[in-house]
Amino acid sequence: MISFFINFYRFCKLVFIGIKKDTEFRYLFFFLSLLLTSSTIFYHRIEHWEIIDSLYFSVMTMATVGYGDFVPTHNISKIFTIIYTFLSIGTFVAFTAKIVQFTLQKDNQKTHLNKLTSKFKNKNL
């Protein structure tokens, strides 16, 4: 359980850094939030699902999990879901790729710093 909180903290930290320093990440985060919010409200109003169920369905669709426990029943919901799926999957993949990019950059910076430190120490010996 502790590892979950550590990883959640790292994820939140990366998101904060991304919002603060990277314009593309900021737009992706905003668009992802907009997609989740609008789809949650849509399914809540049209399908009459609870808010948590609407959010759950939106996230599962975005992440391409699709358990099938919630299914749109109205034609307008089905059309919305098709459009939402095309928009959200690409955004989710791009957002995830940015998170991975930040993680790798951070690791590369640490490795480079360690190499410089060890070179400096070796020269002084």
N, C-alpha and C positions, 0 to 999 in steps of 0.2 A: 504494500500500500504506500509505503514511503517513496518507492521509485515512481509511482504514479504522480505524486505531488511534486517531486523533483523535476520530472519531465514536463509536467504542466507549467511549472514555474519557468523552465527554459523556453517552452513554447511561447508563453506570454511575454517573456523578455525579448524574444526574436520578433514577435509581432510589434511590440512597442518600438524597437529599434528600426524595423522596417517602415513603420508609419512615420517615424521621425526623420529618417534619412533618405528614403527611396521614393521618388514620385510615382513610379510605376506600381510599386507595392501598395502605396496609398490608394491609388485608383482601383486596383484589384480588390483591396480590402473593402473599400466603399461599395463597389459594385456587388461583391459577394454578400455584404450585409444588406444591401438593397434587395437583392434577389431573395434572400432568406426571409426578410421582413414582408415583402410583398406577397410571396407565395404562401407564407403562413397565414396572412390576413385573408388572401383569396380562398384558400381551402377552408378556413374557419367560417367564412360567410357563405360560400357556395355549397360546400359539402356538409356543413354544420358539424364539423369535427371540433373537438376541444382544441384550445391553443397549443397545448403540448403535443397532441396528436398531429396537428397540422405542421408544427415545426419538425417533429420526428419524421414525417413523410417527406418534407422538403429536404432535410439533410440526407435521408436514405436515398432519395432520388438523385440528389446532387453527387453523392459519393458512389453512385451506381451499385448500391447494395441491393435494394429492391426486394425486401423480404416477402412482399405480397400480402401482408396483414392489413394494409389499407389500400384501397383501390378507388380511383375516381369513378363516380357513377353517372354524373351528368355529362352530356356531350361537350358543353363549354369547358368543363374541368379537364376533359380528355385533351381537347385542343390546347388549353393552357399548359397542360403537363408536357405535351410534345414540344412546345416552344420553350418552356422552362428548362426542359432536359437539355436541349441543344445549347442554350445560353449558360446554364449552370455547370455542366460537366467541363466545358472548356475553361471557364473561370476558376473552377475548383482545381483543375490540373495546373493551370498557370500559377495560382496562389501557392499550391503545394511545392511547385518547382522553385518558386522564389524563396520559400522557407528553407528548402534544401540548399539552395545557393548561398543563403546567409550563413547556414550552419557550416558549409564547406569553407567559405571565406574566413570565418572565425577560426576554424581549425587550422587553415593554412597560415593565418597570421600568427597563431600560437607557435606552430612548427618553425616558421621563419624566425620568430623572436628567440626561440630556444637555440636555433643554430647560430644566430648572431651572438647570443650570450656565451655559448660554449666556445666559439672562436675567440672571443675577447678574453675569456678565462685562460685558454690555451696559450695565447700570445703573452699573457702576463706571467705565466709560469716559467 
